[in-house]
Amino acid sequence: MLISGLAFALMGLCVKLAAARGFPVMELIFARSVISLVLCYIDIRRSRLPILGQQTGLLLLRGIIGFIALIAVYKSLITLPLAEATLIQYLHPIFTATFAWFFLRENIHRNTLICGLLGCLGTFILASPEVLGTGPSLSSIGLIAGLIGAAGSGLAYTLVRHLSYSEHPSVIIFYFPIVCLPVSLIFGLHNFIMPVGSDWFLLLAIGLFTHLGQVGLTLGMSLVKAAKAAAYGYVQALFAALLGITVLGEQLSLSTFLGASFITGGLLINQVPDKSKNFNDR
């Protein structure tokens, strides 16, 4: 999950750099889908796995939900500063815990609930810096897109957790580009622009970092309960903040520091062994 967080932070940086060069969201999704499709296919053939898996319907559903969430995540990344967009996206453990409790009957422990509450408080501070007098509010469109992306990611991660009992990680990941590739081509082809020079390396990096992030994420979800594993992803916000400062020259406000403190504090609490009764026991 830590490797996944770093990879996704680097992916977000590349998305912002590519968007600054004029590449539309659908083309970025198409580029990452091509690379992910090739890498997954190679791994599946090398491991001699059944390429379509066993639960085709749920695998396709995971791909569709992931595609919708990805559009929202990319829109948020393009609209908001890298650190803020990443922090909002990483509200997904709250959605993951909720969906996993509802669909998978996984228990929600007290520490996970505290993590969710601190995450919500941190996001409110992050989204409303004018309350603290530290600056203007973030873009409403970016905030809404980020929340949609977080909810979609939470549902997709819950499906990954369920599918991990019967499907190989490469097969689960494979269905993501299977959905994204044709849909992004159909709806985005008319806006595609031809990459030039270093643009090719930037688009390649988006695909490679995304694939690495997906592999780490899928393996992490298969080894630990969905809610607990997803909380590790908050480290991506720290990586994103560092990249935003060092590469993009972004400045972090007081509200960003406070919001990040509540969110990461919740992450740390969630990792403490919880011997109390869980939510289902009450």
Order of alpha helices (4+ residues) and beta strands (2+ residues): alpha-alpha-alpha-alpha-alpha-alpha-alpha-alpha-alpha-alpha-alpha-alpha
